[in-house]
Amino acid sequence: MKSKSRKQHPHRSRLRVKQLKTQTDISENVLSKGTFHRRLTHTHLDPRINMTAAPYNYSYIFKYIIIGDMGVGKSCLLHQFTEKKFMADCPHTIGVEFGTRIMEVHGQKVKLQIWDTAGQERFRAVTRSYYRGAAGALMVYDITRRSTYNHLSSWLTDARNLTNPNTVIILIGNKADLEAQRDVTYEEAKQFAEENGLLFLEASAKTGENVEEAFLEAAKRIYQNIQDGSLDLNAAESGVQHKPSAPQGGRLNADSQPAKEGCSC
């Protein structure tokens, strides 16, 4: 009697291939017909996941968000900070983009995890979820477009309502290199910052002026909040994770390797 060969369901094999690809190829992940876009690496899957890596060459992780109207240069600031380059044709962010960099803050190595959010109103419902658990927020306007400055109160309201009370917010007037086209004075923006308890500076994503300083000043204030006990590092909403330093000699051994948390992809 001949044994009947089992036919493989055509959709089953395709599904398996798709499942394998989702864990290994997330550099450009487009969901829901292109309405949500993340530029992520294979180790950065979701802002709400407690991520670990070993060995650590940093002591802390600070989560940042960048907020503000479309076209103010948020992505260009992020790219200038992480890559030391200016993107002349920087595309508008769709959903959220992501970048990291390690800085030294008061003698401590700190890894900044930075979430660049879309400025379009239609993405606000999506991007608001990334506010939670942010230790720092960079609120950006364009000094050559008054409308972007006029909308700051709305962005600040979201930041105050959706982040913890100790989140450090720094106001950044971008495109400081376009002085001849200035539409918002330095003095009025400084007054707005002082009235609302914000850090403030003007910067240029094109020339790099004050870009480093913007991220560093926020990090210094966050670190100060850690030292004076304002931030509870055991609370997820603090936006700060304390990481054990790798022992001298480089690698952790099996006994000293930290336990895995969250996704192990």
N, C-alpha and C positions, 0 to 999 in steps of 0.2 A: 504493500500500500504506500503510495507516494505521499510524503508529508507536504502539506501546503505551506508555502513560504508566506510569512507574515508581511504584509505591505505596511511600510512606515507612513504614518499620516503626514501629508505634505506640509501642513502648518507646523507640526511638532519640531521638525528639524530647523525650520526658519526661526522659530521661537527660541530654540537653544542657542543658536548663533547670536541672536539679538541680545540674549541675556549675558553671554560672555563678553560682548563688545561693550556693554554699558559700564562695566567695572574697569575697563582698561583704556577706554578712549573717551575721556570727558573733557578734552581740551577745548572743544567747541560744542556745547550742549544746548540744543534748541528745543524747547518744549512748546506745546500748544500752538502749533502753526507759526512759530517764530515770534510769539508775543512775549516770550520770556527767554532771556539770553544770559548765560553765565560764561565768563572766560575763567575756567578753573584748571588747576593741575590735578593729577590723579590722587593727591593726598588731601585735597580740599573739597569736600563734598557738600557741606551745608554749614551755615554760620551758627546754627543752633546745636551742632554736634561738638562735644568736648574732644578736641583732637590732640593726639600725642605723637611724639616721635622720639627716637632714642639713637644715639646719645644727644643730649641737649647742649647747644652752645650758647644758650641764653637762659636768663633767670625768670623772665616774665613774658607773658603774652598780653598785649593790649589790643582790644578790638576797637577799630575806628570805623565811622561812617562818614561819607562825604555827601552833603545835601545842597540843594539849590536849584534854581531854574535851569532849563535846558539851554545849552550853548554858553554857559558862563565859564567853561573850561575845567570842569571837575575831573574828567578823564585825563586831560592834558596835565593837570597838576599831579595826578597819581602817576602817570607815565614818567614825568620829569623827576619825581621823587624816587621811583623804583628803578628806572632805567637810565637816568641822567640824560634823557633825550627829549626833544620837543617834537610832537607829532603835528605837523602843519595841517594835515587833513584828518584830524581826529574825529571819528564817527560818533554820532550821538549814541549814548548808552541805551540799550533796550533791556529793561529789567535791572540787572545788577552785574557789575564786574568786580574782579577781586585782584588784590596784589599784596605782597608782603615785603618787608625789609627789616633787618636787624640793626638797631641803633644802640649807642651807649648813652645811658642816662644816669648821671651821678655815679659813675663807676660800675653800673649794672648793665649787662646786655639785655636788651628788650626787643622782642619780636613784635612788630606791628602787623596786624592783620587788618587790611583796609578794604572796606566794601564801598564801592562807588555806585551810587544809586541814580536811576534815571530821573530826569527833571520833568518829564511830561506828566500831565495830570492823569492820563489814562493808566499810568503805571504806579500811581501813588498807593493804591490798595496793596499791590505786591511788595513794594519797597518798604512800606511801613513795618513789615514784619522783621526787617533787618535792623531797625532801631533798637530793639530790645537787646539788652546785654551789651550795649556799647559803652566803653569807658571814655571815648572821646568822639566829638563830632566836629567836622570842619564844615562850616556853613558859608557857602561861596556866592558872591555876586560879581557882576561885571561892572567895573567903574565907568565904562562907556555906555551902559544901558541902564537908565534910571528905573525902568520897569522891574529889573531883576533886584534892585535895591528895595523897591516898594513892596515886593513880595516877601521880604525877610521875616516880617511878623508872622506870616502863615507858617513858614518853615520852622521858625523858632517855637511856635505853639506845638507843632508836631513833635519836635525834639524834646520839649519839656514834658509833654504828656506821655511819650512812649519810651523814654529812657529813665534811668534812675536819677534821683535828685543830685547825686554827686558827679554826673557825667560832665566832663569838661568840654565846653563849647567854645570854639575859636572862630571869629568872623574874619573872612578873608576877602579882600577886594582884589580880584584877579585882573590881569591885563594892565598892570601898572606901567608897562612899557609904552602904552598908547596914551601918554599924557595929553597930547594935543586933542584927543577925542574925549577927554574926561567929561562925564555927565553927573558924577557924584563926588562931592568934595571929601577930602580926607577928614576934615573936621566934623562933618555931620555924621559920617560913619563911626568915627571914634566916639562921638556923643551917644549914638545908639548903643554901641557896645558897652559903654560905661553904665548907661541906664539899665541895661539888662544883665550886667555882671558877666560879660563875655571878654575873652581875650580878643585882641584885634591887631591885624597888620595888613598891609597891601603887598601883593606879590605878583610875579609874572611867570607863568608856566613857560613862556617862550624863552626868556633869558635865564630863568632859574632863580631870579631875585626873590629872596625870602621864602622859597619853597621848603628848603631844608628846615629853616627856622620855624615855619608854621607847624610842621609835624613834631619837631623837637620841643617847642614850647608847650604844646598840649601834653606831650609825654612827661615833661618835667612836672607839670601840675598834677597829673595823675599819680606819679611816683610820690609827690608830696602828700597827696591824699592817703596813699598807702602808709606812709611813715607816721602820719598823725592819727591813724586809725579811723579815718572817715569812710574807708572802703572795707567792706567785709569780704575777704578773698574767698570765703566759703560759699558766698552767694553768687549764683550764676548771673544775676542781673548786674553784678559789679563790672563785668566786661574785662576782668583781669584774671589770669591764671598764673599761679606761681609754679615754676618748674624746677625740679632738682637739677643741680649742675652735674655735668659728667665728671667723673674723677680724673685726676691728672694722669696723663698717659693716653687719653683719648676715648677709648671705647668702654662701655659698660659691660661688666660680666653678667653671667646668667642670673646670679643672685641679686645684683643691684639694678637689673633692668626693671623699669617701672611697669606696673600693671597696665594692660591695654584698656582704653575707655572708648565708648562710642563705637564708631565704625572702624573696622580693621582692614579696610580695603587698601 
